[in-house]
């Protein structure tokens, strides 16, 4: 019976998010005693300003390291990120896995930060309002060190117009599909929102049902990165031709990195996360 109760919710969520966010609610979380479930979801798939050519995508190794603990400093971004945190942490120590690696020659905003032992790449989306910032450590095992030192002020400094410069680059970026699910009930209660999950909740502003309360709070997020863009990359000369661009400096995201989706007019971070295993 619990499964049948959850089915309509699953169907609606799949319809709203084109089938990308699935099984957000486990059947055991819905029963005849369930009055209301708070569901927060986000689906992000940006369209690049300059498309990656699918013909240039090829299988390459993605190098991985041992999973570290969640860095406390990274948690500070939750104050400046109104939507979510994404992460991917299923990795094997000192091993690699084959991934579909996209490749693009173009002019990008790049910051080389030798003191921080990393480089940063900005990839604009089609509207120009959004960009993906990729923070790539110089070393395969350098991700945790960056997470321990980063904060919002440092990110703004590292990606400012003074720090970044336009460069002709050969960029390698893996295709990614990252999906995360969190149960927020205990987190919200720890923040002091206890009444909502008890009979003392006052939800008369949204319903006339007596003793209405929230039974569960669930968050789901899905992000996809692929080659799609609105403009074709240049096809002539060293910038556009993948096969004849050996002289270009490379940005090769073939090991764990951080990524941020930034709203450029205000520098607000909408999403952020880590890619450990695409």
Secondary structure, DSSP 8 states (H G I E B T S, - for coil): -HHHHHHHHHHHHHHHTTT-S---S-GGG--TT---EEEEEEEE---EEE---GGG-EEEEEEE-------HHHHGGGGT-SSEEE------TTEEEEEEEEEEEEEEEEEEETTTTEEEEEEEBTTSSEEEEEEEESSTT-HHHHHHH--HHHHHHHTSTTT-EEEEEEEEEE-EEEEEEEE-HHHHHHTT--GGGSTT---TTT---TT----EEEEEEEEEE-S-EEE----SHHHH-STT-TTSEEEEE-B-EEEEEEETTTTEEEEEEEES--
